[in-house]
Amino acid sequence: MTWLITGGAGYIGAHVARALVASGERAVALDDVSGGVPERLPAEVPLVRGSVLDGPLVARTLAGHRVSGVIHLAAKKQVAESVAQPLRYYEENLHGLTTLLRTVVEAGVRRFVFSSSAAVYGMPDVDLVTEHTPTVPMNPYGETKLAGEWLVRATGRAHGVNTACLRYFNVAGAAAPELADTGVSNIVPMFFDALTRGEAPQIFGDDYPTPDGTCVRDYIHVRDLAEAHVAAARAMAAGGGTAEGSDLTLNVGTGTGVSVREMATLVAEVTGLREPAPRVAPRRPGDPARVVASAERIRTELGWSPRFGVREMVASAWEGWLLRHPEAGTRRSE
Ligand code: WQD
């Protein structure tokens, strides 16, 4: 069968495209190339340039490529930007989803995978976040992801579409240097960026109620995340014993917490850039102390479990960083 991957030229989308093709599925990407890089896509995956907000284009793409399932990743994804521009986030993330789902239903497509986020949980006050942990998003980005899940599930039930909502935890790493994240808005590239400029990486707060005082997160290798999409797609394609209109809402994390300080140490080890040493800065508003997934449900439902650890994430991300910032390699002190 053929899958439409919206946001397919993005960092995560291109990894999903690559994993789907490697598993023997066909795929077509839809991407407005606002953040995506067409060259990331494997040769087997054609790119349709355009937006999910363009219903007629989506309809032509579904029909023209005989698409029978959609993996929807096209969205805005920066928390701070969503606070400053909520209208833009609701427009692109929710109006985009509404337009896409309407077209999907009209085209008779019966499988839909939605890219959700641990941001739906907000500030979870639990050791391990399960899918039953209350969803209390703390910013417009997380709100659009939670409302998106509601819309996906309701549409699935009403129109007999099998749906999956995958709640990504903290994604890092790359399957190949040219597939690496080009953004500098998450901890790993932000640490690389500081060190490349000869500045101290900043630790946002060391007075949290965690073992070393810094925030703890569940980092997931983008290759594992891509495989989770393949597993979800496969389960849906096989029927998976699921009735039409059923939904799988799943955390995609590892169950292992890594602190910011541990990440700083790992980045220094992997890059060889030990100077300048990290500097403790004030807390960043809105950061929860600890967000670590329970990955039990996805293991049970899809037989998926992560293969890569945080060192492989940092090492592969660093190779991608060096490709675009070769000057960083010359700073090594060892
Ligand atoms: C991780 C930890 C920072 C940079 C965000 C979104 C989430 C998802 C992923 C999705 C935090 C600390 C960071 C730095 C630091 N978005 N940090 N110094 O905030 O957990 O999750 O990205 O699509 O919805 O909220 O990720 O990588 O920004 O931060 O100390 O220079 O690293 O305070 O504790 P976060 P992050």
Residues whose N, C-alpha, C, O or C-beta is under 5 A from the ligand:
A	BS01	WQD	K77 V79 S117 A119 F169 N170 S185 N186 I187 M190 Q202 I203 F204 C215 R217 V260 R284 D287
